Each structure stands twice: as C-alpha cells, then as structure tokens.
Amino acid sequence: MLVTLLEGETAMRRAILVTVLFFCFTTTAYADIVFWNGNKLWEYCQGVQSRSQPAREGICMGYVAAIADAFADCIPGGVTVGQATDIVYNYLRDHPERRHEIASRLVQSALVEKFPCK
C-alpha cells in the first residue's frame, strides 16, 4: 500500500514537472512571437520618413494606430494616423536607449508626451 502511494506521488510530481516545463517553454516562445520591442518597430518605421518602403510604412502606421486607439480619449480630434506615426518615429529616433522596451509602451509614451490626458 505504501509503495503504491509513493509511486503515485512520483507520478504526480512528474506530471507537475512536465506541465510546468511545458508552460515555461510555450510562454517564452509565445512572448517572442507576439511582443514587439522598440527595435522592431523602429525597423518598420524607417520607411515613414523616406516614403520608400510602403509595406513597412503601412505596418508601422497600423501598429501605431492600433495602440493609439487604446487611449483615443487623450488624443485630440483631427490628429491623423500619419501625425501619430511621425510622433512615434521622432520619439524612437530621440530615445534609442529605450528601444529594447516593449513597443506598445513606447508608442504610448510618445503619444502621451505630446497629448497628455486631462
């Protein structure tokens, strides 16, 4: 009886270990895929100023627009996606020391700096 109980504990510990390892590896892989940092956003936004890479420019503008929509109440009416993207581009250019941070936070920081919530 005691041997069966100990075997059950060992099996349970193995199951827990496998589950924890599974979530550790899948969570890390998922985070690498989903979250962009400022370096990746900067890479895509390079085409904004030169207007030479429309596909990359579109990705940059779309990303900025999506994040800006999250706090649209702070942004004055009439501000275009192009204006918001220019603000983010300038922020990334002026703050290279922050580009390792999550891109959505950098977009928010750039826009809040220019359009503080009241």
Secondary structure, DSSP 8 states (H G I E B T S, - for coil): -HHHHHHHHHHHHHHHHHHHHHHHHHHHHHHHHH--BHHHHHHHHHHHHH---HHHHHHHHHHHHHHHHTTGGGS-TT--HHHHHHHHHHHHHH-GGGTTSBHHHHHHHHHHHHS---
